Structure formats: C-alpha cells, structure tokens
Amino acid sequence: MEFVGRLLRFLIELTALGWMLVTHGLCFMALCTRSRAALTAENVFLRKQLALYQEWKVVPRRFDNAASRELFSISATTTIPRLILKSPHDVLCRMQRSH
C-alpha cells in the first residue's frame, strides 16, 4: 500500500514538472517572437524604473490585485513602447527629472 502511495505522489510530481516545462517553453517561444523594438522599449522602461528606485532610495514592492488590474487595463488601451521609442532622449530625461 505504501508503494502505491509513493508511486502516485511521484506521478503527480512528474505531471506537475511536465506541465511547468510546457508552459515555460510556450512563454519562451512567445518571447522569441516579439519584435526587437518592443524588447528595446521594455528594456529602456525597466532601466529608467530601476534608476528612479535607486535615485529615490525606494524598495520595490509587489503589486496588489487592484494595481495589477489597473496596469493591465492601461497596457491594453495604450501603446507605451511606441511612445517611448518615438520620444527623443532629452524628452525622456526631462520626464524623469520632473517626477
């Protein structure tokens, strides 16, 4: 009886591992299909965000559910990466200093 329990637990863990590998593989494939401009824009945004955190000496926190929903709705309705790529460097620097 103990053998069946261990075998069942092993099969459940193996299935969970397989599912995780499949989902991570699909996420990786989705990231590989993104355009270089989109990746560059995201990288610029994240670097500026990190610089602001370091400048203000603020520790980043996880978003709560309400903030996550708000960011999702904003990202679904606007094209921030295109705005960042079209903005000249001096405009981005002024925006960073104004906040």
N, C-alpha and C positions, 0 to 999 in steps of 0.2 A: 504494500500500500504506500509506503514511504517513497519507493522508487517511482510510482506513478505520479505522486505529487511533485517530486523534483523534476521529472520529465515534463510535466505540464508547465511548471514555472519556467523551465528552460525554453520551451517552445514559445511561451508568451513573451519572454525577453528577446528571443531571436526574432519574432514577428515585429516587436517594437523597434528593434535595431534596423531591420529591413525597411520598415516604414519611414524611419528617420533618414536613412540613406537615400531613399527615393525622393522624399520631399526636399532634402538639401540639394540633391542633384538637380531637381527641377528648378529650384531657386538659382542655382549656379548657372544653369542654361539660360534662364531669363535674364540674369545679369550680363551674360556674354552677348546677348542680342541688343543691349542698349547702345545707343549711339555714343561716340566719343565726346560729342558736345555735351550730352546730358551728364556723363560721368565727370567731365571737367567742371561743369557748373555745380554739381553736387559737391565736388571736392573743394571748390572755392568757397562755397557756402559754409561747409563744415570747418574749414580753416579759419574763416572770419568769426564763426561762432566760438571756436576754441580760443582765438585771440581775445575776444570780448570777455570770456570767462576768466582768462588769465589776467587781463587788464583790470577787471572789476574785483578780482580775487573772490570769485563766487564758485562754490562747488556745484557741479551739475547734479540735478535730481531727476528721478524718473517722473514721467508724466502720469497724471491720474487719468481715469477713463474719460472725463469731460474734456480735458485738454487734448487727448488723443483724437477724440471725435471732431473737435474744432479744427485741429491741424489737418485731419483727413478731408474735411469739407472745404477748407481753404485750398488744399492742394488739388482737389478735384475740380475746382472752379477757376483756378488761375494757373498761369504758366510761369512760375518763378524762374526756372532755369533759363528760359528765353530772355526774361527781363534782365537777369544777371549778365548773360553773355552780350547783350546789346548795350549795356551800360559801360561808359568809359571808366578807366581805373580811378581817375580823380573823383568821379561822382561816387563810386563805392567808398573811397576813403573819407569823403565828406559825410556820407551817410553813417559810417562807423563812428566818426568823431562826434556827430550830433546826438547820438544816443549815449 
